[in-house]
């Protein structure tokens, strides 16, 4: 699929078409990370782009952080931000091919970059990567766009219908601390991987 092509995303970086890149860690995720006391959690940020959330979490003392992106250019930019980050925890890879086991996965403008036809696959892969009782936490667009994506929009009711098949929806509420440009257009969710699911 074209939107998942590595060259597509690399071209977006090299031409400066990076509207998702706000230049700093997302305030909702900053607030969430600030509340976590256990800094030994295994954490993944897929489709992380420049990885501001990863760099921020490392400054807080998190040790087991993993950053993943399809575009090598994105990871080069992250390395410039945090040059001492462990190389073994940087994954230049297709999310759907990644293998791992995590306590926490953070979502920030990754879901909206995927074609909507992949949303069920996204949910299944997230469930596979999360440990029992692990959490998928982040922000999703709570609006539609009047153009062909990415980004691809959606509504919180659609997300709830999708994710409650595989997760316990712990929180699904309007995001009150979005950046001004996204005010009233994001939903914050915490999804718990505690449902027993037979995927065969």
KEVEXGU-197259 format. One line per 8 residues: number of its first residue (from 1); their letters; for each residue x, y, z of C-alpha. Coordinates in pm, 1 decimal. Example, Ala and Ser with C-alpha at 12.3 -4.5 7.8 and 13.67 -1.06 7.14 Angstrom:
REM KEVEXGU-197259
1 = as = 1230.0/-450.0/780.0; 1367.0/-106.0/714.0
REM end
This chain:
REM KEVEXGU-197259
1 = xxxxxxxx = 0.0/0.0/0.0; 142.2/334.4/-106.5; 99.5/509.1/226.8; 307.9/241.5/396.8; 592.1/264.1/147.1; 924.6/364.6/305.6; 1004.7/596.6/17.5; 674.8/781.0/62.3
9 = xxxxxxxx = 752.1/870.7/422.5; 1117.0/949.0/352.6; 1004.4/1186.9/77.3; 770.6/1358.2/323.2; 1065.2/1418.5/557.0; 1308.3/1536.2/291.9; 1055.4/1780.2/141.7; 945.0/1914.2/478.8
17 = xxxxxxxx = 587.8/1783.8/450.9; 577.6/1680.0/815.3; 262.7/1836.2/955.6; 246.5/1568.9/1225.2; 583.2/1681.3/1366.6; 507.2/1942.7/1633.6; 871.6/1976.8/1736.1; 830.2/1849.7/2092.3
25 = xxxxxxxx = 665.8/1572.4/2289.9; 286.1/1571.9/2282.8; 146.5/1735.1/2602.3; -105.8/1454.1/2672.1; 172.4/1195.4/2660.1; 403.9/1414.5/2867.3; 139.8/1430.2/3138.6; 81.6/1055.6/3123.2
33 = xxxxxxxx = 453.5/969.8/3136.4; 506.1/1208.7/3427.6; 269.0/998.2/3638.2; 445.7/664.8/3586.6; 668.2/565.7/3878.0; 797.0/234.8/3739.7; 1075.8/334.1/3501.8; 1161.3/-29.4/3420.7
41 = xxxxxxxx = 855.9/-80.4/3199.3; 916.4/-209.1/2848.1; 786.0/74.4/2629.3; 736.9/91.0/2251.9; 660.2/398.7/2042.5; 574.2/283.8/1687.6; 566.8/520.6/1393.0; 753.0/752.0/1626.0
49 = xxxxxxxx = 892.9/992.4/1368.4; 1148.9/1219.4/1533.3; 1078.0/1044.8/1862.9; 1022.9/1340.2/2093.2; 817.1/1127.0/2333.0; 1095.1/868.8/2348.5; 1360.5/1130.5/2420.5; 1137.7/1285.2/2687.2
57 = xxxxxxxx = 1074.8/949.0/2855.4; 1447.5/876.3/2863.0; 1510.0/1205.2/3041.2; 1254.8/1095.1/3300.4; 1462.6/782.4/3364.0; 1285.6/516.5/3159.5; 1538.9/249.0/3066.9; 1361.2/6.4/2837.1
65 = xxxxxxxx = 1239.0/233.5/2561.1; 1201.7/116.7/2202.2; 1148.1/343.2/1902.1; 1019.1/210.8/1570.5; 969.2/377.9/1236.3; 938.1/270.3/873.6; 1148.3/563.6/753.2; 1521.8/564.6/816.0
73 = xxxxxxxx = 1518.7/943.6/781.9; 1288.9/968.1/1084.4; 1530.1/763.4/1293.0; 1824.9/972.1/1174.7; 1641.3/1276.7/1306.3; 1573.7/1102.0/1635.6; 1941.2/1009.8/1667.4; 2027.6/1378.8/1630.2
81 = xxxxxxxx = 1793.7/1457.8/1921.3; 1919.5/1173.6/2143.0; 2256.0/1053.0/2006.6; 2326.3/830.9/2306.0; 2012.2/620.7/2268.3; 2088.2/244.9/2264.5; 2113.3/126.3/1904.0; 1959.0/-211.6/1988.5
89 = xxxxxxxx = 1638.9/-32.2/2091.2; 1600.1/151.6/1760.0; 1389.1/-43.8/1509.9; 1390.9/52.8/1141.3; 1105.2/-174.9/1052.5; 748.8/-226.4/939.4; 532.9/-218.3/1253.0; 337.1/-522.1/1137.5
97 = xxxxxxxx = 657.2/-727.4/1116.7; 791.5/-622.4/1455.6; 829.1/-881.1/1730.5; 845.3/-790.9/2096.9; 666.7/-786.5/2430.0; 579.1/-457.1/2595.9; 413.5/-322.3/2908.2; 319.5/3.7/2740.1
105 = xxxxxxxx = 278.8/119.4/2380.6; 233.4/489.8/2308.6; 22.3/614.6/2017.1; 95.4/954.0/1864.7; -2.8/1020.2/1498.1; 74.3/663.2/1391.2; -279.9/526.4/1369.3; -390.0/820.3/1153.3
113 = xxxxxxxx = -103.5/755.7/909.3; -233.7/408.1/828.6; -495.4/345.1/564.1; -827.6/281.0/744.5; -838.7/-67.0/590.6; -552.3/-157.8/826.7; -718.6/-50.2/1149.1; -830.6/-395.1/1255.6
121 = xxxxxxxx = -481.6/-527.1/1178.7; -340.4/-245.2/1392.4; -557.8/-349.1/1686.7; -460.6/-714.5/1651.2; -89.9/-634.0/1625.3; -106.0/-407.1/1929.1; -267.5/-686.8/2126.6; 1.7/-928.0/2012.0
129 = xxxxxxxx = 283.4/-692.9/2117.2; 139.5/-607.7/2458.7; 199.5/-823.2/2762.4; -105.3/-937.7/2958.9; -238.1/-629.4/3139.2; -19.1/-405.3/2925.1; -162.3/-77.3/2798.5; -197.0/106.0/2468.9
137 = xxxxxxxx = -212.4/476.7/2551.0; -226.4/789.3/2340.4; -420.8/1033.7/2130.6; -628.5/974.6/1818.5; -791.4/1230.2/1590.2; -1156.1/1278.5/1679.3; -1252.5/1443.8/1351.2; -1284.9/1378.2/981.5
145 = xxxxxxxx = -1075.1/1551.7/716.5; -1199.8/1698.9/389.6; -911.0/1549.1/190.2; -763.1/1209.0/121.0; -514.9/1119.3/391.1; -284.1/1071.3/551.0; -376.1/1181.0/804.7; -694.3/977.0/811.7
153 = xxxxxxxx = -955.6/1091.1/1057.9; -1219.8/913.4/1258.6; -1448.5/938.9/1557.6; -1420.3/816.3/1913.6; -1732.2/600.9/1870.5; -1563.1/418.8/1582.3; -1248.7/363.1/1786.3; -1444.2/231.9/2081.6
161 = xxxxxxxx = -1629.3/-12.8/1857.1; -1298.7/-132.3/1711.4; -1088.6/-159.2/2023.6; -1343.5/-300.1/2264.1; -1328.2/-622.6/2063.0; -972.1/-676.4/2186.7; -910.7/-446.6/2483.9; -1074.2/-309.2/2792.7
169 = xxxxxxxx = -1145.9/54.6/2714.5; -1029.0/213.2/3039.1; -1048.7/574.4/2918.9; -1192.3/719.4/2599.9; -1255.6/1088.1/2643.0; -1199.3/1422.4/2469.1; -840.0/1535.6/2506.2; -828.8/1856.6/2712.4
177 = xxxxxxxx = -455.9/1931.7/2678.9; -396.7/1903.1/2304.8; -175.7/2155.8/2130.3; -381.2/2458.8/2016.7; -382.0/2347.6/1652.6; -555.9/2022.8/1752.8; -782.0/2156.8/2025.7; -1123.2/1985.3/2037.9
185 = xxxxxxxx = -1015.5/1740.0/1768.4; -842.9/1463.7/1965.6; -950.2/1183.3/2193.6; -729.5/1038.7/2467.6; -752.4/665.8/2523.5; -610.1/408.2/2759.7; -671.4/53.6/2640.6; -592.4/-239.7/2868.0
193 = xxxxxxxx = -479.5/-576.5/2736.3; -668.1/-784.1/2989.2; -928.3/-952.9/2772.0; -883.2/-1320.5/2700.2; -885.1/-1350.2/2322.0; -863.8/-1658.4/2104.5; -713.6/-1525.8/1783.1; -703.0/-1859.7/1603.2
REM end
